[in-house]
Amino acid sequence: MATVLERVRALIERLSPAPICDDCIAEKLDLSVRQHANHKSRELAGAPGFERRKDICSICCGDKIVIRRTSR
Ligand SMILES: [Zn+2]
């Protein structure tokens, strides 16, 4: 069974190179706690190949902190 972090990573990679915000990650993965998505997204932002910054979310079109897979 995949961990939340693995599911978040898979979702971001599937959307790549489009960015996604924490709220949409929580909604897409059906996470009960929004903070959970925030925490995982922060964790991934420290990993190589991921970028977290303020931008337009590709799902909700909101101008917020998003994360995306950078192309390599
Ligand atoms: Zn969004």
N, CA, C, O and the ligand as a Tripos MOL2 file, in Angstrom:
@<TRIPOS>MOLECULE
protein
  289   287    73     0     0
PROTEIN
NO_CHARGES

@<TRIPOS>ATOM
      1 N           0.8480   -1.2020    0.0000 N.3       1 MET1
      2 CA          0.0000    0.0000    0.0000 C.3       1 MET1
      3 C           0.8830    1.2530    0.0000 C.2       1 MET1
      4 O           1.8270    1.3620    0.7830 O.2       1 MET1
      5 N           0.5680    2.1670   -0.8670 N.am      2 ALA2
      6 CA          1.3620    3.3920   -0.9990 C.3       2 ALA2
      7 C           1.1490    4.3350    0.1750 C.2       2 ALA2
      8 O           0.0390    4.4700    0.6890 O.2       2 ALA2
      9 N           2.2210    4.9790    0.5860 N.am      3 THR3
     10 CA          2.1180    5.9640    1.6540 C.3       3 THR3
     11 C           1.5660    7.2560    1.0610 C.2       3 THR3
     12 O           1.5100    7.4190   -0.1580 O.2       3 THR3
     13 N           1.1650    8.1640    1.9340 N.am      4 VAL4
     14 CA          0.6330    9.4480    1.4710 C.3       4 VAL4
     15 C           1.6840   10.1790    0.6460 C.2       4 VAL4
     16 O           1.3820   10.7780   -0.3850 O.2       4 VAL4
     17 N           2.9260   10.1170    1.1230 N.am      5 LEU5
     18 CA          4.0090   10.7930    0.3990 C.3       5 LEU5
     19 C           4.1650   10.2330   -1.0100 C.2       5 LEU5
     20 O           4.3670   10.9890   -1.9600 O.2       5 LEU5
     21 N           4.0750    8.9350   -1.1480 N.am      6 GLU6
     22 CA          4.1970    8.3090   -2.4690 C.3       6 GLU6
     23 C           3.0340    8.7090   -3.3740 C.2       6 GLU6
     24 O           3.2120    8.9220   -4.5730 O.2       6 GLU6
     25 N           1.8550    8.8060   -2.7920 N.am      7 ARG7
     26 CA          0.6730    9.1910   -3.5810 C.3       7 ARG7
     27 C           0.7820   10.6440   -4.0260 C.2       7 ARG7
     28 O           0.4160   10.9840   -5.1510 O.2       7 ARG7
     29 N           1.2880   11.5030   -3.1370 N.am      8 VAL8
     30 CA          1.4640   12.9140   -3.4760 C.3       8 VAL8
     31 C           2.4840   13.0390   -4.5990 C.2       8 VAL8
     32 O           2.2840   13.7800   -5.5620 O.2       8 VAL8
     33 N           3.5770   12.3030   -4.4600 N.am      9 ARG9
     34 CA          4.6350   12.3320   -5.4690 C.3       9 ARG9
     35 C           4.1150   11.8500   -6.8250 C.2       9 ARG9
     36 O           4.4060   12.4570   -7.8550 O.2       9 ARG9
     37 N           3.3520   10.7660   -6.8210 N.am     10 ALA10
     38 CA          2.8080   10.2120   -8.0560 C.3      10 ALA10
     39 C           1.8540   11.1990   -8.7310 C.2      10 ALA10
     40 O           1.8440   11.3340   -9.9550 O.2      10 ALA10
     41 N           1.0580   11.8810   -7.9190 N.am     11 LEU11
     42 CA          0.1090   12.8580   -8.4550 C.3      11 LEU11
     43 C           0.8560   14.0110   -9.1250 C.2      11 LEU11
     44 O           0.5110   14.4220  -10.2320 O.2      11 LEU11
     45 N           1.8640   14.5190   -8.4580 N.am     12 ILE12
     46 CA          2.6440   15.6350   -8.9880 C.3      12 ILE12
     47 C           3.3590   15.2200  -10.2720 C.2      12 ILE12
     48 O           3.4370   15.9930  -11.2270 O.2      12 ILE12
     49 N           3.8770   13.9990  -10.2870 N.am     13 GLU13
     50 CA          4.5830   13.5190  -11.4790 C.3      13 GLU13
     51 C           3.6270   13.3300  -12.6490 C.2      13 GLU13
     52 O           3.9950   13.5450  -13.8040 O.2      13 GLU13
     53 N           2.4000   12.9280  -12.3440 N.am     14 ARG14
     54 CA          1.4110   12.7250  -13.3910 C.3      14 ARG14
     55 C           1.0400   14.0630  -14.0280 C.2      14 ARG14
     56 O           0.8120   14.1450  -15.2350 O.2      14 ARG14
     57 N           0.9840   15.1010  -13.2090 N.am     15 LEU15
     58 CA          0.5920   16.4310  -13.6890 C.3      15 LEU15
     59 C           1.7450   17.1720  -14.3590 C.2      15 LEU15
     60 O           1.5280   18.1130  -15.1220 O.2      15 LEU15
     61 N           2.9560   16.7470  -14.0740 N.am     16 SER16
     62 CA          4.1480   17.4180  -14.5550 C.3      16 SER16
     63 C           4.1030   17.7680  -16.0330 C.2      16 SER16
     64 O           3.7020   16.9190  -16.8300 O.2      16 SER16
     65 N           4.4890   18.9650  -16.4410 N.am     17 PRO17
     66 CA          5.1150   20.0200  -15.6370 C.3      17 PRO17
     67 C           4.1240   21.0110  -15.0270 C.2      17 PRO17
     68 O           4.5380   22.0650  -14.5430 O.2      17 PRO17
     69 N           2.8250   20.6990  -15.0370 N.am     18 ALA18
     70 CA          1.8390   21.6120  -14.4660 C.3      18 ALA18
     71 C           1.9300   21.6070  -12.9390 C.2      18 ALA18
     72 O           2.0890   20.5480  -12.3330 O.2      18 ALA18
     73 N           1.8290   22.7730  -12.3210 N.am     19 PRO19
     74 CA          1.9110   22.8680  -10.8580 C.3      19 PRO19
     75 C           0.5570   22.6120  -10.1850 C.2      19 PRO19
     76 O          -0.4930   22.7940  -10.8020 O.2      19 PRO19
     77 N           0.5890   22.1970   -8.9440 N.am     20 ILE20
     78 CA         -0.6460   21.9570   -8.1930 C.3      20 ILE20
     79 C          -0.4680   22.4820   -6.7690 C.2      20 ILE20
     80 O           0.6160   22.3800   -6.1940 O.2      20 ILE20
     81 N          -1.5440   23.0460   -6.2020 N.am     21 CYS21
     82 CA         -1.4700   23.6040   -4.8520 C.3      21 CYS21
     83 C          -1.8400   22.5500   -3.7990 C.2      21 CYS21
     84 O          -2.3660   21.4850   -4.1230 O.2      21 CYS21
     85 N          -1.5580   22.8680   -2.5580 N.am     22 ASP22
     86 CA         -1.8330   21.9300   -1.4650 C.3      22 ASP22
     87 C          -3.3090   21.5580   -1.3660 C.2      22 ASP22
     88 O          -3.6560   20.4040   -1.1150 O.2      22 ASP22
     89 N          -4.1660   22.5500   -1.5670 N.am     23 ASP23
     90 CA         -5.6070   22.2960   -1.4720 C.3      23 ASP23
     91 C          -6.0450   21.2550   -2.4920 C.2      23 ASP23
     92 O          -6.8170   20.3480   -2.1820 O.2      23 ASP23
     93 N          -5.5370   21.4000   -3.7190 N.am     24 CYS24
     94 CA         -5.9230   20.4630   -4.7760 C.3      24 CYS24
     95 C          -5.3100   19.0860   -4.5550 C.2      24 CYS24
     96 O          -5.9180   18.0720   -4.9000 O.2      24 CYS24
     97 N          -4.1150   19.0450   -3.9850 N.am     25 ILE25
     98 CA         -3.4990   17.7570   -3.6660 C.3      25 ILE25
     99 C          -4.3900   17.0440   -2.6580 C.2      25 ILE25
    100 O          -4.6820   15.8560   -2.8000 O.2      25 ILE25
    101 N          -4.8140   17.7810   -1.6410 N.am     26 ALA26
    102 CA         -5.6720   17.2100   -0.5970 C.3      26 ALA26
    103 C          -6.9780   16.6960   -1.1870 C.2      26 ALA26
    104 O          -7.4630   15.6250   -0.8240 O.2      26 ALA26
    105 N          -7.5420   17.4890   -2.1130 N.am     27 GLU27
    106 CA         -8.8110   17.1010   -2.7170 C.3      27 GLU27
    107 C          -8.6570   15.9040   -3.6520 C.2      27 GLU27
    108 O          -9.4480   14.9620   -3.6010 O.2      27 GLU27
    109 N          -7.6370   15.9480   -4.5020 N.am     28 LYS28
    110 CA         -7.4100   14.8660   -5.4660 C.3      28 LYS28
    111 C          -7.1270   13.5360   -4.7760 C.2      28 LYS28
    112 O          -7.5730   12.4830   -5.2310 O.2      28 LYS28
    113 N          -6.3940   13.5930   -3.6940 N.am     29 LEU29
    114 CA         -6.0220   12.3550   -3.0090 C.3      29 LEU29
    115 C          -6.9880   12.0190   -1.8870 C.2      29 LEU29
    116 O          -6.8250   11.0320   -1.1690 O.2      29 LEU29
    117 N          -8.0090   12.8780   -1.7550 N.am     30 ASP30
    118 CA         -9.0290   12.6510   -0.7470 C.3      30 ASP30
    119 C          -8.4260   12.5850    0.6620 C.2      30 ASP30
    120 O          -8.7740   11.7230    1.4690 O.2      30 ASP30
    121 N          -7.5070   13.5280    0.9290 N.am     31 LEU31
    122 CA         -6.8870   13.5930    2.2490 C.3      31 LEU31
    123 C          -7.8300   14.3710    3.1620 C.2      31 LEU31
    124 O          -8.3200   15.4400    2.7990 O.2      31 LEU31
    125 N          -8.0740   13.8340    4.3230 N.am     32 SER32
    126 CA         -9.0140   14.4670    5.2400 C.3      32 SER32
    127 C          -8.4650   15.7620    5.8260 C.2      32 SER32
    128 O          -9.2070   16.7110    6.0790 O.2      32 SER32
    129 N          -7.1650   15.7820    6.0350 N.am     33 VAL33
    130 CA         -6.5620   16.9560    6.6340 C.3      33 VAL33
    131 C          -5.7030   17.7100    5.6240 C.2      33 VAL33
    132 O          -4.7550   17.1590    5.0660 O.2      33 VAL33
    133 N          -6.0470   18.9770    5.3990 N.am     34 ARG34
    134 CA         -5.3100   19.7790    4.4300 C.3      34 ARG34
    135 C          -3.8510   19.9350    4.8430 C.2      34 ARG34
    136 O          -2.9630   19.9730    3.9910 O.2      34 ARG34
    137 N          -3.6040   20.0230    6.1300 N.am     35 GLN35
    138 CA         -2.2430   20.1690    6.6290 C.3      35 GLN35
    139 C          -1.3620   19.0040    6.2020 C.2      35 GLN35
    140 O          -0.1490   19.1380    6.0420 O.2      35 GLN35
    141 N          -1.9940   17.8850    6.0260 N.am     36 HIS36
    142 CA         -1.2990   16.6750    5.6080 C.3      36 HIS36
    143 C          -0.6580   16.9060    4.2360 C.2      36 HIS36
    144 O           0.5110   16.5870    4.0210 O.2      36 HIS36
    145 N          -1.4400   17.4630    3.3200 N.am     37 ALA37
    146 CA         -0.9490   17.7520    1.9720 C.3      37 ALA37
    147 C           0.1620   18.7870    2.0500 C.2      37 ALA37
    148 O           1.1790   18.6810    1.3640 O.2      37 ALA37
    149 N          -0.0450   19.7760    2.8860 N.am     38 ASN38
    150 CA          0.9470   20.8450    3.0470 C.3      38 ASN38
    151 C           2.2750   20.2740    3.5290 C.2      38 ASN38
    152 O           3.3420   20.6060    3.0130 O.2      38 ASN38
    153 N           2.1810   19.4190    4.5170 N.am     39 HIS39
    154 CA          3.3770   18.8080    5.0860 C.3      39 HIS39
    155 C           4.1240   17.9600    4.0490 C.2      39 HIS39
    156 O           5.3450   18.0520    3.9250 O.2      39 HIS39
    157 N           3.3840   17.1420    3.3150 N.am     40 LYS40
    158 CA          3.9990   16.2550    2.3200 C.3      40 LYS40
    159 C           4.5950   17.0500    1.1690 C.2      40 LYS40
    160 O           5.6610   16.7170    0.6510 O.2      40 LYS40
    161 N           3.8940   18.0990    0.7800 N.am     41 SER41
    162 CA          4.3780   18.9270   -0.3150 C.3      41 SER41
    163 C           5.6830   19.6310    0.0890 C.2      41 SER41
    164 O           6.5900   19.7860   -0.7290 O.2      41 SER41
    165 N           5.7640   20.0470    1.3350 N.am     42 ARG42
    166 CA          6.9910   20.6760    1.8430 C.3      42 ARG42
    167 C           8.1260   19.6590    1.8650 C.2      42 ARG42
    168 O           9.2730   19.9670    1.5410 O.2      42 ARG42
    169 N           7.7760   18.4620    2.2500 N.am     43 GLU43
    170 CA          8.7690   17.3940    2.3290 C.3      43 GLU43
    171 C           9.3400   17.1150    0.9290 C.2      43 GLU43
    172 O          10.5490   16.9570    0.7590 O.2      43 GLU43
    173 N           8.4500   17.0570   -0.0610 N.am     44 LEU44
    174 CA          8.8740   16.7890   -1.4330 C.3      44 LEU44
    175 C           9.6540   17.9430   -2.0320 C.2      44 LEU44
    176 O          10.5400   17.7440   -2.8630 O.2      44 LEU44
    177 N           9.3180   19.1480   -1.6030 N.am     45 ALA45
    178 CA          9.9870   20.3340   -2.1410 C.3      45 ALA45
    179 C          11.4890   20.2810   -1.8680 C.2      45 ALA45
    180 O          12.2800   20.9040   -2.5760 O.2      45 ALA45
    181 N          11.8720   19.5340   -0.8360 N.am     46 GLY46
    182 CA         13.2800   19.4170   -0.5120 C.3      46 GLY46
    183 C          13.9810   18.3650   -1.3600 C.2      46 GLY46
    184 O          15.2090   18.2750   -1.3550 O.2      46 GLY46
    185 N          13.2030   17.5710   -2.0860 N.am     47 ALA47
    186 CA         13.7710   16.5050   -2.9080 C.3      47 ALA47
    187 C          14.1980   17.0500   -4.2670 C.2      47 ALA47
    188 O          13.5950   17.9930   -4.7800 O.2      47 ALA47
    189 N          15.2350   16.4580   -4.8460 N.am     48 PRO48
    190 CA         15.6880   16.9170   -6.1640 C.3      48 PRO48
    191 C          14.6090   16.6710   -7.2130 C.2      48 PRO48
    192 O          13.9580   15.6260   -7.2160 O.2      48 PRO48
    193 N          14.4260   17.6470   -8.1060 N.am     49 GLY49
    194 CA         13.4330   17.4760   -9.1570 C.3      49 GLY49
    195 C          12.0770   18.0520   -8.8300 C.2      49 GLY49
    196 O          11.1650   18.0050   -9.6560 O.2      49 GLY49
    197 N          11.9280   18.6110   -7.6060 N.am     50 PHE50
    198 CA         10.6540   19.2160   -7.2390 C.3      50 PHE50
    199 C          10.8710   20.6740   -6.8740 C.2      50 PHE50
    200 O          11.8940   21.0480   -6.3000 O.2      50 PHE50
    201 N           9.8890   21.4800   -7.2170 N.am     51 GLU51
    202 CA         10.0000   22.9110   -6.9840 C.3      51 GLU51
    203 C           8.7060   23.4350   -6.3650 C.2      51 GLU51
    204 O           7.6100   23.1650   -6.8550 O.2      51 GLU51
    205 N           8.8620   24.1950   -5.2720 N.am     52 ARG52
    206 CA          7.7000   24.7500   -4.5880 C.3      52 ARG52
    207 C           7.8060   26.2660   -4.6140 C.2      52 ARG52
    208 O           8.8030   26.8270   -4.1590 O.2      52 ARG52
    209 N           6.8020   26.9250   -5.1350 N.am     53 ARG53
    210 CA          6.8400   28.3880   -5.2220 C.3      53 ARG53
    211 C           5.4450   28.9460   -5.4320 C.2      53 ARG53
    212 O           4.4830   28.2000   -5.6170 O.2      53 ARG53
    213 N           5.3460   30.2790   -5.4010 N.am     54 LYS54
    214 CA          4.0500   30.9160   -5.6080 C.3      54 LYS54
    215 C           3.8010   30.9900   -7.1040 C.2      54 LYS54
    216 O           4.6160   31.5290   -7.8530 O.2      54 LYS54
    217 N           2.6740   30.4480   -7.5330 N.am     55 ASP55
    218 CA          2.3510   30.4110   -8.9570 C.3      55 ASP55
    219 C           0.8620   30.1140   -9.1120 C.2      55 ASP55
    220 O           0.1350   30.0060   -8.1240 O.2      55 ASP55
    221 N           0.4220   29.9850  -10.3450 N.am     56 ILE56
    222 CA         -0.9740   29.6700  -10.5970 C.3      56 ILE56
    223 C          -1.1650   28.1550  -10.6110 C.2      56 ILE56
    224 O          -0.4990   27.4450  -11.3640 O.2      56 ILE56
    225 N          -2.0700   27.6700   -9.7820 N.am     57 CYS57
    226 CA         -2.3540   26.2360   -9.7330 C.3      57 CYS57
    227 C          -3.0500   25.8190  -11.0280 C.2      57 CYS57
    228 O          -3.9580   26.5050  -11.4980 O.2      57 CYS57
    229 N          -2.6220   24.6950  -11.6000 N.am     58 SER58
    230 CA         -3.1850   24.2450  -12.8760 C.3      58 SER58
    231 C          -4.5790   23.6470  -12.7050 C.2      58 SER58
    232 O          -5.3040   23.4810  -13.6860 O.2      58 SER58
    233 N          -4.9580   23.3270  -11.4850 N.am     59 ILE59
    234 CA         -6.2650   22.7120  -11.2380 C.3      59 ILE59
    235 C          -7.3260   23.7460  -10.8830 C.2      59 ILE59
    236 O          -8.3710   23.8120  -11.5310 O.2      59 ILE59
    237 N          -7.0620   24.5600   -9.8490 N.am     60 CYS60
    238 CA         -8.0710   25.5310   -9.3960 C.3      60 CYS60
    239 C          -7.8030   26.9420   -9.9080 C.2      60 CYS60
    240 O          -8.6050   27.8490   -9.6850 O.2      60 CYS60
    241 N          -6.6710   27.1300  -10.5970 N.am     61 CYS61
    242 CA         -6.2980   28.4300  -11.1540 C.3      61 CYS61
    243 C          -6.0800   29.5050  -10.0900 C.2      61 CYS61
    244 O          -6.0680   30.6960  -10.4030 O.2      61 CYS61
    245 N          -5.9100   29.0940   -8.8520 N.am     62 GLY62
    246 CA         -5.6550   30.0480   -7.7850 C.3      62 GLY62
    247 C          -4.1920   30.4430   -7.7600 C.2      62 GLY62
    248 O          -3.3230   29.6510   -8.1230 O.2      62 GLY62
    249 N          -3.9170   31.6690   -7.3310 N.am     63 ASP63
    250 CA         -2.5500   32.1580   -7.2270 C.3      63 ASP63
    251 C          -2.0610   31.8420   -5.8200 C.2      63 ASP63
    252 O          -2.3080   32.6090   -4.8900 O.2      63 ASP63
    253 N          -1.3790   30.7330   -5.6610 N.am     64 LYS64
    254 CA         -0.9340   30.3000   -4.3420 C.3      64 LYS64
    255 C           0.3660   29.5260   -4.3940 C.2      64 LYS64
    256 O           1.0090   29.4370   -5.4400 O.2      64 LYS64
    257 N           0.7480   28.9670   -3.2570 N.am     65 ILE65
    258 CA          1.9630   28.1670   -3.2300 C.3      65 ILE65
    259 C           1.6570   26.8330   -3.9020 C.2      65 ILE65
    260 O           0.7430   26.1170   -3.4920 O.2      65 ILE65
    261 N           2.4220   26.5080   -4.9290 N.am     66 VAL66
    262 CA          2.2070   25.2700   -5.6760 C.3      66 VAL66
    263 C           3.5050   24.4600   -5.7020 C.2      66 VAL66
    264 O           4.5780   24.9730   -5.3850 O.2      66 VAL66
    265 N           3.3890   23.2140   -6.0770 N.am     67 ILE67
    266 CA          4.5800   22.3870   -6.2460 C.3      67 ILE67
    267 C           4.4840   21.7080   -7.6030 C.2      67 ILE67
    268 O           3.3980   21.3580   -8.0640 O.2      67 ILE67
    269 N           5.6350   21.5290   -8.2310 N.am     68 ARG68
    270 CA          5.6280   20.8470   -9.5240 C.3      68 ARG68
    271 C           6.9360   20.0770   -9.6960 C.2      68 ARG68
    272 O           7.9260   20.3150   -9.0060 O.2      68 ARG68
    273 N           6.8940   19.1580  -10.6320 N.am     69 ARG69
    274 CA          8.0650   18.3780  -10.9830 C.3      69 ARG69
    275 C           8.8050   19.1960  -12.0250 C.2      69 ARG69
    276 O           8.2290   19.5700  -13.0460 O.2      69 ARG69
    277 N          10.0650   19.4760  -11.7780 N.am     70 THR70
    278 CA         10.8220   20.2220  -12.7750 C.3      70 THR70
    279 C          11.3640   19.2440  -13.8010 C.2      70 THR70
    280 O          11.7540   18.1260  -13.4650 O.2      70 THR70
    281 N          11.3850   19.6770  -15.0620 N.am     71 SER71
    282 CA         11.8900   18.7830  -16.1070 C.3      71 SER71
    283 C          13.3960   18.6770  -16.0040 C.2      71 SER71
    284 O          14.0840   19.6440  -15.6800 O.2      71 SER71
    285 N          13.8850   17.5100  -16.2790 N.am     72 ARG72
    286 CA         15.3320   17.3030  -16.1970 C.3      72 ARG72
    287 C          15.8510   16.7030  -17.4830 C.2      72 ARG72
    288 O          17.0500   16.4540  -17.6080 O.2      72 ARG72
    289 ZN         -5.2730   24.3370   -6.6940 Zn       73 ZN73
@<TRIPOS>BOND
     1     1     2 1
     2     2     3 1
     3     3     4 2
     4     3     5 am
     5     5     6 1
     6     6     7 1
     7     7     8 2
     8     7     9 am
     9     9    10 1
    10    10    11 1
    11    11    12 2
    12    11    13 am
    13    13    14 1
    14    14    15 1
    15    15    16 2
    16    15    17 am
    17    17    18 1
    18    18    19 1
    19    19    20 2
    20    19    21 am
    21    21    22 1
    22    22    23 1
    23    23    24 2
    24    23    25 am
    25    25    26 1
    26    26    27 1
    27    27    28 2
    28    27    29 am
    29    29    30 1
    30    30    31 1
    31    31    32 2
    32    31    33 am
    33    33    34 1
    34    34    35 1
    35    35    36 2
    36    35    37 am
    37    37    38 1
    38    38    39 1
    39    39    40 2
    40    39    41 am
    41    41    42 1
    42    42    43 1
    43    43    44 2
    44    43    45 am
    45    45    46 1
    46    46    47 1
    47    47    48 2
    48    47    49 am
    49    49    50 1
    50    50    51 1
    51    51    52 2
    52    51    53 am
    53    53    54 1
    54    54    55 1
    55    55    56 2
    56    55    57 am
    57    57    58 1
    58    58    59 1
    59    59    60 2
    60    59    61 am
    61    61    62 1
    62    62    63 1
    63    63    64 2
    64    63    65 am
    65    65    66 1
    66    66    67 1
    67    67    68 2
    68    67    69 am
    69    69    70 1
    70    70    71 1
    71    71    72 2
    72    71    73 am
    73    73    74 1
    74    74    75 1
    75    75    76 2
    76    75    77 am
    77    77    78 1
    78    78    79 1
    79    79    80 2
    80    79    81 am
    81    81    82 1
    82    82    83 1
    83    83    84 2
    84    83    85 am
    85    85    86 1
    86    86    87 1
    87    87    88 2
    88    87    89 am
    89    89    90 1
    90    90    91 1
    91    91    92 2
    92    91    93 am
    93    93    94 1
    94    94    95 1
    95    95    96 2
    96    95    97 am
    97    97    98 1
    98    98    99 1
    99    99   100 2
   100    99   101 am
   101   101   102 1
   102   102   103 1
   103   103   104 2
   104   103   105 am
   105   105   106 1
   106   106   107 1
   107   107   108 2
   108   107   109 am
   109   109   110 1
   110   110   111 1
   111   111   112 2
   112   111   113 am
   113   113   114 1
   114   114   115 1
   115   115   116 2
   116   115   117 am
   117   117   118 1
   118   118   119 1
   119   119   120 2
   120   119   121 am
   121   121   122 1
   122   122   123 1
   123   123   124 2
   124   123   125 am
   125   125   126 1
   126   126   127 1
   127   127   128 2
   128   127   129 am
   129   129   130 1
   130   130   131 1
   131   131   132 2
   132   131   133 am
   133   133   134 1
   134   134   135 1
   135   135   136 2
   136   135   137 am
   137   137   138 1
   138   138   139 1
   139   139   140 2
   140   139   141 am
   141   141   142 1
   142   142   143 1
   143   143   144 2
   144   143   145 am
   145   145   146 1
   146   146   147 1
   147   147   148 2
   148   147   149 am
   149   149   150 1
   150   150   151 1
   151   151   152 2
   152   151   153 am
   153   153   154 1
   154   154   155 1
   155   155   156 2
   156   155   157 am
   157   157   158 1
   158   158   159 1
   159   159   160 2
   160   159   161 am
   161   161   162 1
   162   162   163 1
   163   163   164 2
   164   163   165 am
   165   165   166 1
   166   166   167 1
   167   167   168 2
   168   167   169 am
   169   169   170 1
   170   170   171 1
   171   171   172 2
   172   171   173 am
   173   173   174 1
   174   174   175 1
   175   175   176 2
   176   175   177 am
   177   177   178 1
   178   178   179 1
   179   179   180 2
   180   179   181 am
   181   181   182 1
   182   182   183 1
   183   183   184 2
   184   183   185 am
   185   185   186 1
   186   186   187 1
   187   187   188 2
   188   187   189 am
   189   189   190 1
   190   190   191 1
   191   191   192 2
   192   191   193 am
   193   193   194 1
   194   194   195 1
   195   195   196 2
   196   195   197 am
   197   197   198 1
   198   198   199 1
   199   199   200 2
   200   199   201 am
   201   201   202 1
   202   202   203 1
   203   203   204 2
   204   203   205 am
   205   205   206 1
   206   206   207 1
   207   207   208 2
   208   207   209 am
   209   209   210 1
   210   210   211 1
   211   211   212 2
   212   211   213 am
   213   213   214 1
   214   214   215 1
   215   215   216 2
   216   215   217 am
   217   217   218 1
   218   218   219 1
   219   219   220 2
   220   219   221 am
   221   221   222 1
   222   222   223 1
   223   223   224 2
   224   223   225 am
   225   225   226 1
   226   226   227 1
   227   227   228 2
   228   227   229 am
   229   229   230 1
   230   230   231 1
   231   231   232 2
   232   231   233 am
   233   233   234 1
   234   234   235 1
   235   235   236 2
   236   235   237 am
   237   237   238 1
   238   238   239 1
   239   239   240 2
   240   239   241 am
   241   241   242 1
   242   242   243 1
   243   243   244 2
   244   243   245 am
   245   245   246 1
   246   246   247 1
   247   247   248 2
   248   247   249 am
   249   249   250 1
   250   250   251 1
   251   251   252 2
   252   251   253 am
   253   253   254 1
   254   254   255 1
   255   255   256 2
   256   255   257 am
   257   257   258 1
   258   258   259 1
   259   259   260 2
   260   259   261 am
   261   261   262 1
   262   262   263 1
   263   263   264 2
   264   263   265 am
   265   265   266 1
   266   266   267 1
   267   267   268 2
   268   267   269 am
   269   269   270 1
   270   270   271 1
   271   271   272 2
   272   271   273 am
   273   273   274 1
   274   274   275 1
   275   275   276 2
   276   275   277 am
   277   277   278 1
   278   278   279 1
   279   279   280 2
   280   279   281 am
   281   281   282 1
   282   282   283 1
   283   283   284 2
   284   283   285 am
   285   285   286 1
   286   286   287 1
   287   287   288 2
@<TRIPOS>SUBSTRUCTURE
     1 MET1         2 RESIDUE 1 A MET
     2 ALA2         6 RESIDUE 1 A ALA
     3 THR3        10 RESIDUE 1 A THR
     4 VAL4        14 RESIDUE 1 A VAL
     5 LEU5        18 RESIDUE 1 A LEU
     6 GLU6        22 RESIDUE 1 A GLU
     7 ARG7        26 RESIDUE 1 A ARG
     8 VAL8        30 RESIDUE 1 A VAL
     9 ARG9        34 RESIDUE 1 A ARG
    10 ALA10       38 RESIDUE 1 A ALA
    11 LEU11       42 RESIDUE 1 A LEU
    12 ILE12       46 RESIDUE 1 A ILE
    13 GLU13       50 RESIDUE 1 A GLU
    14 ARG14       54 RESIDUE 1 A ARG
    15 LEU15       58 RESIDUE 1 A LEU
    16 SER16       62 RESIDUE 1 A SER
    17 PRO17       66 RESIDUE 1 A PRO
    18 ALA18       70 RESIDUE 1 A ALA
    19 PRO19       74 RESIDUE 1 A PRO
    20 ILE20       78 RESIDUE 1 A ILE
    21 CYS21       82 RESIDUE 1 A CYS
    22 ASP22       86 RESIDUE 1 A ASP
    23 ASP23       90 RESIDUE 1 A ASP
    24 CYS24       94 RESIDUE 1 A CYS
    25 ILE25       98 RESIDUE 1 A ILE
    26 ALA26      102 RESIDUE 1 A ALA
    27 GLU27      106 RESIDUE 1 A GLU
    28 LYS28      110 RESIDUE 1 A LYS
    29 LEU29      114 RESIDUE 1 A LEU
    30 ASP30      118 RESIDUE 1 A ASP
    31 LEU31      122 RESIDUE 1 A LEU
    32 SER32      126 RESIDUE 1 A SER
    33 VAL33      130 RESIDUE 1 A VAL
    34 ARG34      134 RESIDUE 1 A ARG
    35 GLN35      138 RESIDUE 1 A GLN
    36 HIS36      142 RESIDUE 1 A HIS
    37 ALA37      146 RESIDUE 1 A ALA
    38 ASN38      150 RESIDUE 1 A ASN
    39 HIS39      154 RESIDUE 1 A HIS
    40 LYS40      158 RESIDUE 1 A LYS
    41 SER41      162 RESIDUE 1 A SER
    42 ARG42      166 RESIDUE 1 A ARG
    43 GLU43      170 RESIDUE 1 A GLU
    44 LEU44      174 RESIDUE 1 A LEU
    45 ALA45      178 RESIDUE 1 A ALA
    46 GLY46      182 RESIDUE 1 A GLY
    47 ALA47      186 RESIDUE 1 A ALA
    48 PRO48      190 RESIDUE 1 A PRO
    49 GLY49      194 RESIDUE 1 A GLY
    50 PHE50      198 RESIDUE 1 A PHE
    51 GLU51      202 RESIDUE 1 A GLU
    52 ARG52      206 RESIDUE 1 A ARG
    53 ARG53      210 RESIDUE 1 A ARG
    54 LYS54      214 RESIDUE 1 A LYS
    55 ASP55      218 RESIDUE 1 A ASP
    56 ILE56      222 RESIDUE 1 A ILE
    57 CYS57      226 RESIDUE 1 A CYS
    58 SER58      230 RESIDUE 1 A SER
    59 ILE59      234 RESIDUE 1 A ILE
    60 CYS60      238 RESIDUE 1 A CYS
    61 CYS61      242 RESIDUE 1 A CYS
    62 GLY62      246 RESIDUE 1 A GLY
    63 ASP63      250 RESIDUE 1 A ASP
    64 LYS64      254 RESIDUE 1 A LYS
    65 ILE65      258 RESIDUE 1 A ILE
    66 VAL66      262 RESIDUE 1 A VAL
    67 ILE67      266 RESIDUE 1 A ILE
    68 ARG68      270 RESIDUE 1 A ARG
    69 ARG69      274 RESIDUE 1 A ARG
    70 THR70      278 RESIDUE 1 A THR
    71 SER71      282 RESIDUE 1 A SER
    72 ARG72      286 RESIDUE 1 A ARG
    73 ZN73       289 GROUP 0 **** ****
